[in-house]
């Protein structure tokens, strides 16, 4: 029961006055970020990160992670009331949430969405509480070969599980690795790919990439879609909340299934967005009345919201224990840890107990605070969305530029942000996934270091990746996931051939 | 009846040109990566792998992946999807160009004056607000930002001639 003791100690850290204030501030900022299109969890945190450099790391991570929870809650508000997903992971929530709002059941849909977010997060935090120390302990035995194998697994699972074409996933990922390699090679002291430019000496900072790809790219996409906010108004009374809560226990199986999907997709870097779609799809398939989905079915709100929040939360498990983030937002938080001088990975649990357990305790508290905040302040956020986009858009652009500038106090970074913005727009339109690009950019140096160290140990032989059962099984799993799309393509081809020959026989 | 590719081309842009352009851009980067890795050395030195050891394979994989995308785009040349309509592209450019101007202006005039211009332009052009509202918001937002960043967080942002005139 060491975990419980540690957790109680963590609550002590998280419940101190200033940390509680940072929590509230984080949640409020997070909901705002979640509500506004163009500002998401990843780039919102990236913009605010430079402001926390001088803060105490524990307070800073509590505030930033609370921004993340707030953004997860906030995405649901716009989906349900305005049919505009504030975040990619709340797209699936619009399918049934908006029809419910149109039928005058907005209060019920909002309560269901917030509550299921809360339940999904709570399960995921419990999972982190008990699994993280064990996983960190286990990972202490990892050598460079094991670490590289885990990183390989991360990236291969992107290829295997992505809904985008594998070639484009690999291309996006390799672009991330290539950008990460630019600048000074810290092992040999050689300059790589700077082509004589002094601006490129620093390399590409992932914060700039995130702000450009997700912030500016999203603004361009939103402009293209020609946004007009025509929303339903909502009042969320205590009675409506209570009535919805009495109905929710009936959906316990949807909750359980969605939590399981979410946790799995969060730990393996599937991320919150595919988790929400998958969960919605499975909820519809297993429902007694699939026809009701898309027309205002409560289960259609519960399933994606539970999974998205569970995935978003559990993405922090591999980030803390292995130093491998499960989502772009977790990647930004990881970048923050590195800047504050904390090395994520198994040693964090040994050396920085206060920090780790303070953070885990703040996840429990942050989600409780978050639920209360969103339940009581919905009309206020809905009012913010009535501010025309022509006012919000330039303000967001200015904030993105300031965020990009403050990372290194460099105007060149602001230009880079614009370039990444155009790239983000093109990539989104052409179905290149952005998450692997960002993760590769963050993990590039780490992956390269562990690969080089493995090669040093084995004198350049790849055989080190199957030299013991542990590394062999991780690497094997990675290869299976990598080849997964091939198997799918082969099966489809076989099926069409069978179908074609069946047609041929009939003639 | 579904409109043919050429008919759709007239009121919009197909995916194939952007698709090919992005694939070529990635190919170019791959070539740069491979070339530079070869320059710094992809083999072993006395103390272990050289600097180009890892990026070299990254470059090769990037080349292979973007080449696949390119070949696919060329093979399915006739089966073209719609990238965006003319009107949509105009909308995107109507935002992209001001952002580019804003970034340029930020280095010359400082970020506060540039923000004033960007917000003002957006509100007039896209929001069709009256002059008083536009001026109030466009001046108010940079003022708040100034107080938050320079006063509260003590983070200096790029300033220009106007701030110098005011003595900051």
Interface residues (C-beta under 8 A of the other chain):
Chain A: X50 X51 X165 X167 X168 X170 X171 X174 X175 X177 X178 X181 X185 X187 X188 X190 X191 X192 X193 X195 X216 X219 X220 X223 X224 X226 X388 X389 X390 X391 X393 X394 X395 X397 X398 X401 X402 X405 X406 X409 X411 X414 X415 X418 X421 X422 X425 X426 X427 X429 X430 X432 X448 X451 X452 X455 X456 X460
Chain B: X15 X18 X19 X22 X26 X29 X30 X32 X33 X36 X37 X40 X44 X45 X48 X49 X50 X51 X52 X53 X54 X55 X58 X59 X61 X62 X64 X65 X66 X68 X69 X72 X83 X84 X88 X89 X91 X92 X94 X95 X96 X99 X100 X102 X103 X106 X107 X111 X115 X118 X119 X121 X122 X123 X125 X126 X127 X129 X137 X141 X142 X145 X149 X153 X155 X156 X157 X158
